Amino acid sequence: MAKKSELPDRKQILKRMWQLVNAGARDAVQLAFLSEQDRADLGHLELDALTEFKRGANGVVELKFTDRAKLLERLLDAVDQSGEEQVERFLQAMEDQSG
């Protein structure tokens, strides 16, 4: 992504939105079951979709995730504004990246 001092461009924002729409929840669920010793090294977990993690005193875990439907709706709105040709290029780039 862009350097901290630079604002990301439209393409970078759309790419990040697409990544969030497709982010998995598996590692977030795994996080809920990690022992305290294993929690020290969380760098290997993909937690992009996780927005909130709470562990209550009674051991109950609450996980909140990115609202994918809302994010996808915003992504589609953003893509619609850029024209059909750009939509095709964007989707092709995402397919190339994932495949």
C-alpha positions as CSV (number, residue, x, y, z in Angstrom):
1,M,0.0,0.0,0.0
2,A,1.0,3.7,-0.1
3,K,3.5,5.2,2.3
4,K,2.0,6.6,5.4
5,S,2.5,10.2,4.2
6,E,0.7,9.5,0.9
7,L,-2.9,9.0,0.4
8,P,-3.7,5.8,-1.5
9,D,-5.1,6.2,-5.0
10,R,-8.5,5.0,-6.1
11,K,-7.1,1.7,-7.5
12,Q,-5.4,0.9,-4.2
13,I,-8.5,1.7,-2.2
14,L,-10.6,-0.6,-4.5
15,K,-8.1,-3.3,-4.2
16,R,-8.1,-3.1,-0.4
17,M,-11.9,-3.2,-0.4
18,W,-11.8,-6.3,-2.5
19,Q,-9.3,-8.0,-0.2
20,L,-11.6,-7.2,2.8
21,V,-14.6,-8.6,1.0
22,N,-12.7,-11.8,0.5
23,A,-10.9,-12.0,3.9
24,G,-11.5,-15.2,5.8
25,A,-12.7,-15.6,9.4
26,R,-10.8,-18.8,10.1
27,D,-7.8,-17.2,11.8
28,A,-10.0,-15.0,13.9
29,V,-11.8,-18.1,15.2
30,Q,-8.4,-19.8,15.8
31,L,-7.4,-16.7,17.8
32,A,-10.3,-17.3,20.2
33,F,-8.9,-20.7,21.1
34,L,-5.2,-19.9,21.4
35,S,-3.6,-20.4,24.7
36,E,-1.9,-17.4,26.4
37,Q,1.6,-18.7,25.3
38,D,0.5,-19.0,21.7
39,R,-1.0,-15.5,21.7
40,A,2.5,-14.0,21.9
41,D,3.1,-14.6,18.2
42,L,0.0,-13.4,16.3
43,G,1.9,-12.2,13.2
44,H,1.0,-15.4,11.2
45,L,-2.7,-14.9,11.6
46,E,-4.7,-13.2,8.9
47,L,-7.1,-10.9,10.9
48,D,-8.0,-8.3,8.3
49,A,-11.8,-9.0,8.5
50,L,-11.8,-8.9,12.4
51,T,-12.9,-5.5,13.7
52,E,-13.4,-6.4,17.4
53,F,-12.3,-9.1,19.7
54,K,-13.6,-9.4,23.3
55,R,-12.9,-12.1,25.9
56,G,-15.1,-11.9,29.0
57,A,-14.1,-12.8,32.5
58,N,-16.3,-15.9,32.2
59,G,-14.4,-17.0,29.0
60,V,-17.0,-16.0,26.5
61,V,-15.4,-14.7,23.3
62,E,-17.1,-12.1,21.0
63,L,-15.8,-11.6,17.5
64,K,-17.0,-8.9,15.2
65,F,-16.2,-8.8,11.5
66,T,-16.2,-6.3,8.6
67,D,-19.7,-6.0,7.2
68,R,-19.0,-7.6,3.9
69,A,-22.4,-6.9,2.3
70,K,-22.0,-3.2,3.0
71,L,-18.4,-3.2,1.8
72,L,-19.3,-5.0,-1.4
73,E,-22.2,-2.6,-2.0
74,R,-19.8,0.3,-1.6
75,L,-17.3,-1.4,-3.8
76,L,-19.9,-1.9,-6.5
77,D,-21.0,1.7,-6.3
78,A,-17.4,2.9,-6.6
79,V,-16.8,0.7,-9.6
80,D,-20.0,1.7,-11.3
81,Q,-18.9,5.3,-11.2
82,S,-15.7,4.5,-13.0
83,G,-17.3,3.1,-16.2
84,E,-17.7,-0.4,-17.5
85,E,-14.3,-0.7,-19.1
86,Q,-12.6,0.1,-15.8
87,V,-14.8,-2.5,-14.1
88,E,-13.6,-5.2,-16.5
89,R,-10.0,-4.2,-15.9
90,F,-10.4,-4.2,-12.2
91,L,-12.2,-7.6,-12.1
92,Q,-9.6,-9.1,-14.4
93,A,-6.7,-7.8,-12.2
94,M,-8.4,-9.4,-9.2
95,E,-8.8,-12.7,-11.0
96,D,-5.2,-12.6,-12.1
97,Q,-4.1,-11.9,-8.5
98,S,-6.1,-14.7,-7.0
99,G,-5.4,-17.3,-9.6
